Amino acid sequence: MESDDVGTVAPQILEGRLLNPSCRVEEVTSVAQFMALRDVWRQVLDKSQQHTPFLTYEWFQCCLAGYLRHKALFVLVIRDGPEVLGIAPWWRYHDVVRGIPVRRLGFIMGPDTPEVDFISQQGQRAIVLETVLNHCFSLRKDAWDMLTLSQWPIASPHYSVLEQLLQQKHQAFCKGIVSKTLYLPIQMGWEAYLRTRSSKFRKTYRNIMNRINKLNNVEIQCIRQNVTGDIWQDILSVSKKSWKFQAEMAIASGSEAERFFEVLTNMASQQGWLFVWLLKVDTFPIAMEYGLAYAGRVYALRADFDESYKEFSPGAFLEYHIIKYLFEEGYCEYNLGPGLNAYKFHWTDHIRDNTFFSIYNITAKGIIMSLLERRLIPLLRHLRDIKENIIKVKFELRGGS
């Protein structure tokens, strides 16, 4: 994660005062308090017009079930009288950055969180963010050193507002791209879409179909409800036979991820979001894709296949049928999951950027981290680039030998 920009003083775009002095902040620091927020959370999210499953109360509940250990809740609820204008879904924890122990604030999230954001009513975003900043830099200034907002979509309606506020208040921050994800807009029929793909693409997938169809009793299942509970065992079965399991990257590789996905499976089934696909041979699962369907969009979170069937390309076979299904059933978008893997570019070249935004408090460690991240590290990178260019020029002057 590297910063590509740092905070500097910019022309004032928002007034340099608290936009609504009647706003107050309620800190939610216990699970019991969080549980009591369910209805309010849903109301604010509905008024926010932020249509994503990853800002729902249920999603954060799953994150807490899997990853709350060694962290403490620090959800900020912004109220104007009895009305809730917004929520900062945060937790706080101790971390080590550049070898320095720091107290950190950040979004509640897990390794499988594709995106996360503030939640605020439309028309209240600046009020919500300025109230949050004022609370953190005044009333809670002794409780943290760094606030890092990661997996934050650069297209977030809050992004530019927060940047303007920080610049105006002369508060130190740096930002950069932390991840990129590919997505496929579905805007035509399946056959028309296939005609936009290369002849090599179509030939490759015909060969994959032919290889898989030589196996006995091939079956594809799309599971939308975990009625019997068997789906979870099938998911774990594929996970434990994938190459990711040996690399400790699979769902079944750790208790936290396993707990998160077990809770998510039950919750998504109840909410109607579950979108799990299984490829089976002789009733045994050999490939799976775990996703969520929400508001016409599908989000792939995990995909695994049985390594012993690698020569048959079971993952590619399943992906083909999933995407075909989405076109035929009228979905509007397919998000291919984290990472710019080469095979994903066979399907699309549409990319979304997620950013990190690190804000530094005026504490001893906050000031040290600000100097490191915003001054020293960029200087060292610049000097490294100069050295590499000098070496390159000398190499070229010697005739490249």
Buried (B, 14 or more C-beta within 10 A) or exposed (E): EEBEBBBEEEEEEBEEEEBBEEBEBBBBEEEEBBEEBEEBBEEBBEBBEBEBBBBBBBBBBBBBBBBBEEBEBBBBBBBBEEBBBBBBBBBBBEBEBEEEEBBBBBBBBBBBBBBBBBBBBEEBBBBBBBBBBBBBBEEBEEBBBBBBBBBBBEEBBBBEBBBBBBBBBEBBBBBBBBBEBBBBEBEEEBEEBBEEEEEEEEEBBEEBBEBBEEBEEBEBEBBEEBEEEEBBEBBBBBBBBBEBBEEEBBBBBBEBBBBBBBBBBBBBBEBEBBBBBBBBBEEBBBBBBBBBBBEEBBBBBBBBBBEEBEEBBBBBBBBBBBBEBBBEEEBEBBBBBBEEEEEBEBBBEEEBBBBBBBBBBEBEBBBBBBEBBBEEBBEEEEEEEEEEEEEEEEEEEEEEE
